[in-house]
Amino acid sequence: MADRLRDLWDFDDLDSTERRFRELLTAETSAESRAEILTQLARVRGLRGEFDQGEQLVDEAEGLAGMNTAARVRIDLERGRLRRSSGDREAALPLFGSAFDTAVAAGELVLAADAAHMAALAAPDRDAMLAWTQTGIELAESAADPSVRYWLGPLLNNLGWEHYESGEYEPALDAFRRALGERELDPANRSAIEIARYAVAKTLRALGRAAEATPLLEEAVAWTESEGAPDGWFHEELAEAYADLGRAADAAEQARRALALLPEADPSFEDDGDRVSRLRRLAETSDADLAG
């Protein structure tokens, strides 16, 4: 069953998202449907860091939900998200597990995939994270409904980064390539496609395959610039790929663009400075430097 509320979300514009949900709440007469909408308003609060207000909205939803399965699954999901976002992952995980079990039993597979995704993020260790991720992947892969299969993109992306951060680049590449394939099934979500393309390219470069990575990064960078929304991470990775290929001038140009965009490059940003120092060196690098 498709998620009827998903299209109302714009995670880059929470004010507009909240306005749409409040308008729908005003028009809705069913108590169970109002409960579902209230859970989404609670999620908006959680994304703003307003956890107490989010909890109040979930409590209000619980009083309206009755025995409606979708509403009760959403209550567990959003209560779990609030717990996790506020730092209590241990309390969040059972809520996500309950949401998953209830949703699967009721055939609410979109919500079940979401719950598996969240359970993986709240998992206490790597084995549990991988197990929940695989559970979500298997569920989404077996579904004919594209709104369920949508979750393959986020799940495979998370799997890819887990492998990448562990230095397991071959399985990371496989996960990222599968994620890109799923993202490309939704051409309207071009931002997600280019982020997935970037992940594939970054992993190829980690494997010493900069020549394969470069055209993917060039495509991602070109799209962000055409949208008027350049991405410092994309420019940084392209700078590194050009450097690997000995293209010093191109690497320097991309490094300068990355430095202008990444918050880490701001002197007030507190980090170890390694990435910024590397970019600054690339920005000043010549062909002779790379050759030497």
N, C-alpha and C positions, 0 to 999 in steps of 0.2 A: 504494500500500500504506500503510495507516494506521500511525502511530507508536504501537506498543504500550506504549511507556514514558512517553509524555507525561502520561497521567492520574496518574502517580505524583508529578508535580511540583507543589509549592506554593512559589512564589518568595518568598512572605511568611513562610514557615516552613521554613527550610533544615534545621533539626534533624529535623523530622518527615519531610521529604523524604529525608534521608540514612538515617534509620531504615528507611523503606520499601524503599529500594534495597538496603540491607544484608540485610534479611530475604529479599528476592527472590534476592540473590546466594547466600545460604546454601542456599536451596531449589533453585537451578538446577544442573543436572548437565552441560548442554551447554557446551563450552568457548567456542563462538562466542557463545552467549547471555550467558555470564559476561563476555566481553569487552565486549559492548554495555553491560552494567550498570556495569562498571568505568568506562567513559567518562562515564557520568552522575554517578558518585561523584567523578570528576575535575572535572566541571563545578561540583559543589557546592563543592569545594575552591577552584576559581577564583573563585567568587562571594564566598568568604570572604577572598580575597586570599592564599590559601595556595598559591602557584603551584608551588613545588617539589614539594609533596605531590601536587598535581594532575598534574604531569609524571610522577611515579613511577607513578601509577595508569594513565595512558595507556600508559606503557611496558609495564606488566603486561598491559594489554588487548591490546597489539600482539603479545605472545607467545602469546596464546590465540586470536587472530582467525582465523588461517589465511587462506584465500581467501574467507571470508564477506564478501560485498559490504557489507551493512548495517553490520557491525562495522568494516570498514575505512573506510567513509564517516564513521562516528561518531568514529573515531580522528583523522582529519584535521580534522573539525569541532571537536572539543574541544581538540586540540592548537592549532588556530588561535585558538580563543577564549582559551586560556591566554596565547598570545603577545600577542594584542591587549590583553587586560586588563592584562598586565604592562608594556604600553607599546611593544611591538615590532610595530607595524602592518605594517611592510614584510615581516616574516617570516610574518605571519598570512595575508596575501592569497593567496599561492600555495597554501596549505593549503586555504583555502575554495574556490579555483578547482578544485583537484583533487577535493575532496569533491563539488562540483557536477557535474563531468564524469562521475565514476564513478557518482553517484546517478542521473543522467539516463540513462546507458547501461543501467543495471540496472532502470530503472523505479521507483526509490525516490524518488518525486516529492515526498513530504513532506520528506525530508532534502535533496533538491535545492533546494526553495524556502527552507529554512532556510539552506543554504549561500549562495544568492544574496543573501539578506538580510544575512548576515554579511559577504560580500564587499563589499557596498555600504558597510557601516560601516567596513571597513578600507581602502577605496579611497583612493588618494593625492591625488585631485583631484575637483572637482565633476563633470566629464564622466564619469569612471569610476564615481563614485557613482550618477549618473543612469542610466548604461548598465546597471550591475548591478541597480539597482532595477527598471528596465523589463524586464530579462530575467526577474526573479522574478515580476513582475506578469503578464507574458504566460504564463508557465508555470502560475501559479496560476489565472488566468482560464480557461485551456483545460482545466482538470481538472474532472471530475465529482465527485471525492472531496471531501467537505466538509473533511476533515482537511488537504488540500492548499490548498483555497480559504481556509482559516483564515489563511494567510500573507498574503492580500491586506490584511488589517487592519493588521498591522505595516508592510508594505511601503508602503502608501499613506500611512500616518501619517508615516513617515520622509520620503517624497516631499513631503508637505504642509509639513513643517517646513523642509525645504531651501528650498522656494519662499518660505515665510513669512520666514525669516531673510534672504533676499535681497530682500525687499520686493516680491515677485511675488505679490500677494495674490489675484488672480483664479485663477491655476492652483493656488495653495495651497488656496483654497476648494473648487475642484473635487476635489482629492485628498482633502481632509478629509471632504467630503460622501460620496464613494465609500467611504472608510474607515468612516464611521459606518454606511452601509448594510450593509457586510459585517459589522461588529460586531453589528448588530441581528439578524443571522441566528443568533446564539448568545446568546439571552436570559439564559442562566445566567451569562454573564460580564458582569454588569451594570457592574462597575467599568470595564472596557474601553469599554463603550458610553458611559458618562458622560464619560470622558476624551476620547473622540472627539467627543462633543457639545460639550464645552468648546472643543476646537480649532476646530470650525466657528464657534462663537460668537465666539471671539477674533478670527478672521479677518474675520467680518462687521463687528465693531467697527472693525478696522483699515481697512475699506473705508468707514467712516462710516455703517454701517447698524446703529446701536445698538438701534433699535427691534426689529429682527429678532433680534439677539443676545440681548436680555434674557430672553425666555421660555425660551430654551434653557439659559441660565445658571441661571435660577431652578429649572428642572427638575433640573439637575445638582446644585445646592446642596441642594435638598430631599431628593434621594436620599441624598447623603452624610450629611446630618444624621439621616435616618431610620435609617441604618445605625450611627449613633454614631461616625462617622469623618469629621468635617468636614475640608474641604480648603482650606487657606489660599489656594492659587492660584485656586480657583473663587470664593471670596469676594472676592479682589482684583479679578478681572475683572468680577464683578457690580457692585462698587463703581464701577469706571470706567464701566461701561455706564449705571448710574443717573446718574452725574455728567454724562455726555454728554446724557442726556435731561432734565437740570435737576431731578432728584429728589434734592435735597441731603440730606434726612433719611435716606432709604434708602441713599444713597451713604455717609454717615457711619457708619451702623450696619454695613454690610458691610466698610468699611475697618477699623473697630475689631475685627471678627471676624477679618479677615485678619491684622492686627497681632498678635493673640493666638496665631496658629497658625504663621506663617512664621518659619523660623529666622533669616532676614535681619533680623527685628525685634529679635532679641536683641542687646544692646549689645556682646556679645563677638564677634558675627559680623562678619568683616572683608569689607566690600564698599564700593562707592562711595557707598552710602547713598541714591542717587537714588530707587529704588523705595520705600524705607522713608519717605523724606521726603515723597514724593508721597502715600503712604497716610496719613501723619500729618496732612498738610494736609486731605485728604478727610475724615478722622475729625473734624475741627474745622470743617468747612465748613457754612455756612448757605445757605438759599435765596437770600439777598441776595448772598452771595459769588459763587454760580454765575451769577446774573443780571447781576452787575456786570462 
